[in-house]
Amino acid sequence: MTQISNIHTPQERAKQAELLARFVAFTDRVQDVQDTPTLNFVAVNEARNVLVYSHAALLTGDELKVKAVSGTPDFDTDGTYVRWLSGLGKSVTTEAISTFERDTVDGGKDHADLLPPHWVCIPILRHTTRYGVLLLGRHAPWHNTYELAIAQRVGKVLGQGFYGFSFQKKKVFSIKKPTLIIAIFLFLLGCLPVHSIMVGRAEIVPTNPVQIVAPFEGTVVAVGVDPNQTVQKGQILVQMDKAQVYDALIVAKQTLAASRVQYNAALETGVDDMKSRSEIGPLRDKIVSAQADVTYQQSLLDRTTLRAPNDGIALFSDRLAWTGKPVQPGEKIMIVAQPHSATLKIAIAPNSLWEVPDNASVIFYNNTRPDHSVRGTMTDRAYAPKQLGDMSSVYEFRAHLESEAQLGDEGTGKILGPRMPLALWLLRRPWQIMRVWL
């Protein structure tokens, strides 16, 4: 390394002190730089505080590419000046500080009107590692030994700066151990397979109930049982009004009797009277019709009393509500069902529907026994919604329970669908909302 020569005159001592102060300030500036682009800018522009030059260029890397030039933050990479500097980097000495003349290098004379004649090449080194070179040009020769020694020290300061940036490791993304444990736990929890489920209001309904309907148009005189009362086979359930049917039966019998009298008279006079003989056939038909009417009215009279077809429970709304009420033929009055049933009806809202197999498993939670659940298998599903009184709609599903339950019990029914990851099950409802906007 070129050594700074001894100083003998006061003027030279003062000049040396000022230059050293500038060099220390330049060193501090390089140490304060936070990134490589800023260091490139400082190398070509702020080195002027230590050395005198008019042109500066920084070439870095193994191929000595131009990274910065003095006087501008941006430069044309295809410009004449930059191409000349790139070619110059291949011919200069980069291991020690050296000076050269513009006209002695290729293309130098061609740019005599733009480039200064005297240049110095300052290697940017740290120990044996080269990071590039700093080229400085000016119109005065580079003969001052003290100035060259400062220039060499500038190269080492810049080398230290580039070494600091090359030594710095990129910030590695790290995760703290508790966070990692929680993330793994949540991931495993999200992968946990769970059933897709449909939950709705459930009720135990009769299995194969027998309907008690009005046999003809008339009036209910009396209901012989109370709602939900246990009945025996043959027990009177409903008594219809007999008066109208009884009157119609009397009229039918009188018509039958009159037809028989007319028929017998026609037989007696038909031997001699041709007219009476011709009336025998129509009168016979009239007797048959009257007999059928009597039989029909008699059957209606017998059906005015509605009896239980089998043992069970009489299910209807209100006893007094039916007393005296006119009914139409086929109108349902009550049903007779078995006291214990294994049929479960589940009402599912449309926004809670899932795709489930036809034989999906079902769980019934009884409101009266919260700690008890009954399992079953789905047997039927509704493919159209049912309108309720509050203008809402539900889909009805039916299931057969493995054990009997009390008729009329209510609770919550859960239909189990295929298994899926818990994360997908939780994100299903948000996805239903978001997909409208995607």
Residue pairs with C-beta under 8 A, 6 or more apart in sequence:
1 149
1 152
2 97
2 145
2 148
2 149
2 152
3 149
4 16
4 145
4 146
4 149
4 150
5 145
5 146
7 13
7 16
16 146
19 50
19 146
19 150
22 49
22 50
23 50
23 150
23 153
23 154
25 49
26 46
26 47
26 49
26 50
26 154
26 157
27 157
29 42
29 46
30 39
30 42
30 157
30 158
30 160
30 161
31 161
33 39
33 42
33 161
35 165
36 162
36 165
39 158
39 161
39 162
39 165
40 58
40 60
40 67
40 68
41 68
41 73
43 56
43 58
43 68
43 124
43 134
43 158
44 56
44 57
44 58
44 68
44 69
44 70
44 134
45 56
45 70
45 71
47 53
47 56
47 134
47 136
47 154
48 56
48 70
50 150
50 154
51 136
51 147
51 150
51 151
51 154
52 138
52 140
52 147
53 70
53 116
53 136
53 137
53 138
54 116
54 137
54 138
54 139
55 69
55 70
55 115
55 116
55 135
55 136
55 137
55 138
56 69
56 70
56 134
56 135
56 136
56 137
57 66
57 68
57 69
57 70
57 85
57 134
57 135
58 66
58 67
58 68
58 69
58 132
58 133
58 134
58 135
59 65
59 66
59 67
59 85
59 86
59 89
59 132
59 133
59 134
59 135
60 67
60 124
60 131
60 132
60 162
61 132
63 89
64 86
64 89
64 90
64 94
64 132
64 133
65 86
65 89
66 75
66 77
66 82
66 85
66 86
66 89
67 132
68 75
69 75
69 81
69 82
69 85
75 81
75 82
76 82
80 111
80 114
81 111
81 114
81 115
84 107
84 108
84 111
84 115
85 135
87 106
87 107
88 105
88 135
89 133
91 105
91 106
92 98
92 100
92 121
92 133
92 135
93 121
94 121
94 123
94 130
94 133
95 123
95 130
96 123
97 120
97 121
97 122
97 123
97 148
97 151
97 152
97 155
98 120
98 121
99 118
99 119
99 120
99 121
99 141
99 142
99 148
100 119
100 120
100 121
101 108
101 117
101 118
101 119
102 108
102 109
102 111
102 112
102 115
102 116
102 117
102 118
102 119
102 137
103 109
103 112
103 117
108 115
115 137
116 137
116 138
116 139
117 139
118 137
118 138
118 139
118 140
118 141
118 142
119 135
119 136
119 137
119 142
120 135
120 136
120 137
120 142
120 148
120 151
121 133
121 134
121 135
122 133
122 134
122 135
122 136
122 151
122 152
122 154
122 155
123 130
123 133
123 155
124 130
124 131
124 132
124 133
124 134
124 155
124 158
124 159
124 162
125 131
125 155
125 156
125 159
126 156
126 159
126 160
126 162
126 163
129 159
129 163
131 158
131 159
131 162
131 163
131 166
132 162
134 154
134 155
134 158
136 151
142 148
142 151
175 183
189 422
190 421
190 422
190 423
190 426
191 421
191 422
191 423
192 421
192 422
193 419
193 420
193 421
193 422
194 419
194 420
194 421
194 422
194 425
195 416
195 417
195 418
195 419
196 354
196 355
196 356
196 416
196 417
196 418
196 419
196 420
196 425
197 354
197 414
197 415
197 416
197 417
198 346
198 348
198 352
198 353
198 354
198 356
198 397
198 414
198 415
198 417
199 348
199 352
199 412
199 413
199 414
199 415
200 346
200 347
200 348
200 349
200 352
200 394
200 397
200 412
200 413
201 346
201 347
201 410
201 412
201 413
202 344
202 345
202 346
202 347
202 364
202 365
202 410
202 411
202 412
202 413
203 344
203 345
203 408
203 409
203 410
203 411
204 341
204 343
204 344
204 345
204 364
204 405
204 406
204 407
204 408
204 409
204 410
205 341
205 343
205 344
205 345
205 398
205 407
206 315
206 335
206 337
206 338
206 341
206 343
206 407
207 337
207 338
207 341
207 342
207 343
209 312
209 315
209 335
209 336
209 337
210 309
210 310
210 312
210 335
210 336
210 337
211 332
211 334
211 335
212 237
212 238
212 306
212 332
212 333
212 334
212 335
212 336
213 329
213 330
213 331
213 332
213 333
214 220
214 240
214 327
214 328
214 329
214 330
214 331
214 333
215 240
215 300
215 303
215 304
215 306
215 329
216 240
216 245
216 300
216 303
216 329
217 326
217 327
217 328
217 329
218 240
218 241
218 244
218 245
218 304
218 326
218 327
219 240
219 241
219 324
219 325
219 326
219 327
220 238
220 239
220 240
220 241
220 322
220 323
220 324
220 325
220 326
220 327
220 333
221 239
221 240
221 241
221 242
221 323
221 324
222 238
222 239
222 323
223 237
223 238
223 239
223 316
223 319
223 322
223 323
223 333
224 235
224 236
224 237
224 238
224 239
225 231
225 235
225 237
225 314
225 319
226 314
226 319
227 314
227 315
227 316
227 317
227 318
227 319
228 313
228 314
228 315
228 408
229 313
229 314
230 311
230 312
230 313
230 339
231 237
231 308
231 311
231 312
231 313
231 314
231 336
232 308
232 311
233 308
233 309
233 310
233 311
234 307
234 308
235 307
235 308
236 305
236 306
236 307
237 306
237 307
237 308
237 314
237 333
237 334
237 336
238 305
238 306
238 322
238 333
238 334
239 304
239 305
239 306
240 303
240 304
240 305
240 306
241 304
242 301
242 304
245 297
245 300
245 301
245 304
246 301
248 297
248 300
249 294
249 297
249 298
249 300
249 301
252 290
252 293
252 294
252 296
252 297
253 294
255 290
255 293
256 287
256 290
256 291
256 293
256 294
259 283
259 286
259 287
259 290
260 287
262 279
262 283
262 286
263 280
263 283
263 284
263 286
263 287
265 276
266 276
266 277
266 279
266 280
266 283
267 280
269 276
270 276
270 277
270 279
270 280
271 277
306 333
308 314
308 336
309 336
310 336
312 336
312 337
312 338
312 339
313 336
313 337
313 338
313 339
313 407
314 334
314 335
314 336
315 334
315 335
315 336
315 337
315 407
316 322
316 333
316 334
316 335
322 333
327 333
337 407
338 407
339 406
339 407
340 404
340 405
340 406
340 407
341 404
341 405
341 407
342 376
342 400
342 401
342 402
342 403
342 404
342 405
343 398
343 399
343 400
343 401
344 362
344 364
344 376
344 398
344 399
344 400
344 401
344 405
344 413
345 396
345 397
345 398
346 362
346 396
346 397
346 398
346 399
346 413
346 415
347 386
347 394
347 395
347 396
348 394
348 395
348 396
348 397
348 415
349 392
349 394
349 395
350 385
350 393
350 394
350 395
351 432
353 395
354 415
354 417
355 417
355 418
356 378
356 415
356 416
356 417
356 418
357 417
357 418
358 378
358 381
359 377
359 378
360 377
360 378
360 415
360 416
360 417
361 375
361 376
361 377
361 378
361 415
361 416
362 375
362 376
362 377
362 378
362 397
362 399
362 401
362 413
362 414
362 415
362 416
363 373
363 374
363 375
363 376
363 413
363 414
363 416
364 373
364 374
364 375
364 376
364 399
364 401
364 405
364 411
364 412
364 413
364 414
365 372
365 373
365 411
365 412
365 413
365 414
366 372
366 373
366 374
366 405
366 409
366 410
366 411
367 409
367 410
367 411
367 412
368 409
368 411
374 401
374 402
374 403
374 405
375 401
375 402
376 399
376 400
376 401
376 402
377 399
377 400
377 402
378 397
378 398
378 399
378 415
379 398
379 399
379 400
380 397
380 398
381 395
381 396
381 397
381 398
382 395
382 396
382 397
384 395
385 393
385 394
385 395
386 393
386 394
386 395
386 396
387 393
388 394
397 413
397 415
399 413
399 415
